[in-house]
Amino acid sequence: MEENLTHSSENESSKWLHAHYDPLATLYTFSSCMCLADLHGDGDYKLIVADLGTGTHNMKLKVYKGNYGIQKKHPFVLEHTIIDLPTGVVSFHMDTCDPRSPAIAVASGAHIYIYKNMRPFYKFTLPAPAVCPSEMEAWAQAKNEEIDINTLREFLENIRAEVGESSLTARSQRFLMLEQDELDEFFQLHKQFPLKKQTVVTSLSAMKKSMAEEDAVSCLVLGTENQNVYVLEPDAFTILSAMTVPSVPVFMDVSGLFDVEFRIVVACRDGCLYTLKRGYKSARFFVSN
């Protein structure tokens, strides 16, 4: 009986082909950071992986080619260093030039890095959100010595209670985390610099623009930490559409054509699903967990 089970298990496993097997590969990635792409338009699909490295450094974009490298020391055929932690990878066609090879978009931090023929091609940066006026005024008063750092901290705590911590800049969030004896040094170090607020890309997908063919031109669709969903034009990478969702988007499923009719189902951190359609400025509630 045991032999039969073992034999049955071997038969089941034999249905699968090892594209690559390396127990020491030490890849650290997520499903959103992997895709398959016919990089050269020759029908040979390759695996694109954004490796998170250690989580703080050594992040890389790697290309694996089938079973190439099973007997080799380095299984990947190409790699690029990524500056910040990647959150998404997609392949998409950005033009109609021959050969019809796709570009690769990598979401990392506040940027979308575009690779064409696996060479760096373009970097899109998210528009910076507006800084809360009362937060800006509090820092300006402290800089002009109209209030001391303890009063500044009190003001920022009140602002945080009103608008939420996520609406504050990273500087204010850090300032509120410091111990009392660390406040002055931090303030003196940063007071001369203007307040800036930056968001990051949390999810990435692609949408066909006007035709549904497999190699048709596509737009990039990205969700951000400040609860926005943007659709980018594939040539100049300008924002074609900006929509909002009630929570931070984590996963997106896109269908349809941007120039005709489309639907985006967004899974957010609040545990709910929302839908976006052509002409929507804000998402409609779909279902909750």
N, C-alpha and C positions, 0 to 999 in steps of 0.2 A: 504493500500500500504506500509506504514511504517512498519507494523507488518510483512508483507511478506519479506521485505528487511532484517529485523532483524533476522527472522527465517532462511532465506537463508544464512545470514552471520554466524549464529551459526552452520548450517550444514557444511559450508565450513571449519570452524575452528575445527569441530569435527573429521575431517579426520586426524588430527594431534594428536599424543600422546606426552604428556609432559614427556620427559626423566627426566627432572629436571626443576623446576621453583623456583627461589629465587631472588626476586627483590632487595635484599640487599647483593647479592654475591660480588659486587664490583670487578668483574673480569676486568682487563685491558689487552687485548691481541689483536692479529691480526690473520687473517686466516692462515698465514704462521706459526703461533705458536700453531696450533691445529692439531691433527690427531687422528684417531681411530686405536686401536691395540688389537689383541688377545694376551694379555701379557703372559698368561699361557698355550696357545695352547689347550684350552678347548672349543673354540667356543664362549666364552663370551667376546665380544669386549668392550673395555673401552675407554673413552674419555681422551686423554692426552692434557693438556693445560699448556703452559708456560705463567704464569701470570707476567706481567711487574710491578706489585705492584704500587708504586707511581711514577715510572719512574726514580727514583734515588736510592731507596732501597726497601726491602721487596719483591724481585723477587723470585718466587717459581715455581717449576714444580709440577703440581697437576694431580691426577688421579681420574676421576669420573666414577662410575660404574652404568650405567643405571638409574633407578629411585630410587636407593639406596640413602637415605638421604632426600627424599622429606618431610618426617616427622621427620627428625633428624637435630640436630644442625649443624653437620659438614657433608656436602654431599660428600666430597672427601674421598677416602679410603686410600690415600697415598700422601705425598708431600715431596719435597726436596727443599732446599734453592739453588738459583742460584746466583752466585757472581756478574755477569754483566748482562746488558740488553739482553734478548734472541732475536734472529732474525729469528729463524726457528726451527721446530721440525719435525722429520720424524721417522717412524718405519721401520726397515729393518732386514732381516735375515743375520747374520754374520757367521753362521756355519750350519752344517747339523745334529747337535745333536738332539736327542729326549728328551723331547717333543719339537716340532718345534715352540718354542716361539721366538718372535722377540726382538731385542734390540731397544732402543730408543736413538736417537742422538739429542742433543740440541746444537744449535749454539749460542754462547754467547761470545761477544768480539772477541779475537783472537783465541778462542778455540772451539773445538767440544767435548762435554762431552757425553760419551757413558754409558748408563745404561743397565745392563743385569739383568733380573728378578727384575727390578726397584731398583737395587743397583748400586752405582757408580762402573764402571768397568775400564774405560780408558779415558784419556784426550789427545786429539791431539791438538798440537799447530801449527799454521800457520808458515811457514818459514818467517823469517824477511827479508824484502826487503833491498837491498843495499842502503846505504846513499849516497847522491850526493857528489862526490869527492870535488867539489868546496866549498860546505857547510862545509864539514869536515875540509878542509884546513883553512877556515875563522875562525872557532872556535879554531883550533889549534894555529893560529897566535895570536888570542886574549888571549888565555891561556898563551902563552909564552911572552906576553906583547910586541909583535911586532906591534900590532895595538891597539887602544883604543876602548871602547865600541861603540862610535859614528861611527867609521869607520866600526866596525863589523856590525852594523845595516845597514849601507849604502851598504856593500857587500851583506848582506842577502836580501836586497830589490832588488838589481840587479839580484841576483840568482833567486828570486821569479818571477821576470819579464821574465826570460829566460825559466825556467822549469815549472812554475806554483806553486801555493801555496801547492797543494796536494802532490807535490814531495818533499816538505821540511819535516823535522822531526817535531814532536809535540813541541819540545823545541824551535826551530827557529820560528815556527808559533806563539807560545806564546810570545816570545821575541819581535817580531814585533808588537804585540798588546799592549805592555806596554807603559805607559807614560814615559817621559824623566827621571823623578826623580826616577823611579822604575827599570831602566835598570841595574844599578850597583849592587843593592842587588840581583836581579835575576841572574846576571852573576856570582857573587861570590858564590852563592848557588849551581850552576850547573856546573861550569867550570871543576871540577875534575872528573866528570862522563863521560864515553864515550858516543858519540852520538848513539842513537838507533832509528830505525824506525820500527814501528809495524803496521800491517794492521788488519782489522777486517772482520769477515764473514758477508756478506750482504744477502745471499740467500742460501738455502739448499734444496737438493732433493736426490733421490736415483735411481739407475739404476741396473737392473738385470745384473749379470756378464756373465753367460754362458748359463743359461736355463731360460725359460719364465714362469715357474710354479709360482703360487702365493707365495709359501713358499721357492722359490729358493734363493740362496745367492745373495746379492746385494752389489754394491759399493755405497759409498756416493759421491755425486756431490755437490761442494760448490763454490759459487762465492765470491769474495773478493773486498774490497774497492780499492785496487790497480789494479783493472781491470783484474784479473786472474780468471780462472775457473779450479778447480782441481778435479780429480777423484781419490778417495782413495781406496786402497786395503782393503777388509773387515776383514782380519785376523790381519795383522801387522799394518794396517793403514798407510802404506807408500803411496807416491804419484805415481799412475800408469800413469797419464797423466796430463800435465800442458798446458793450452791454454790461450790465451789472447783475450780480447774483447776491442773495442774502448772506452767504457764507463763503469761506475760502474754497474754491474749486480744487478737487483732488483728482478726479477722473472725468473724462469727457468721451462721449460717443457721438460721432458726427455722421450725418447722412444728408443726401441731396446735393444740389448745386447752388453756389452762392448767388449767381446771376438769375436763377430761376426761383427755387424754393429750397429751403434747408431747415433742418432741425438739429439742435444740439441738446443732448441730455447730459446734465452735469451732476455728478455726485460730489457733495460738499462735506466739509468737516462737521457740520451740524447733524449729519446722519440722514439728510434728506436729498431727494432727487428733484431737480428743476429742469424745465425745458425752455429753450430759446428758439425762436423762429425768425425768419426774415421780417424786418420791420420792428422787432421788439427792441426796446431800450432796457428793459429789466426782465428778469426771469420769472416764469410762472411756476408755482408750486406743483409738483407732480406726485410724489409719494414720500412717506417717511418710514423709517425702520420700526 
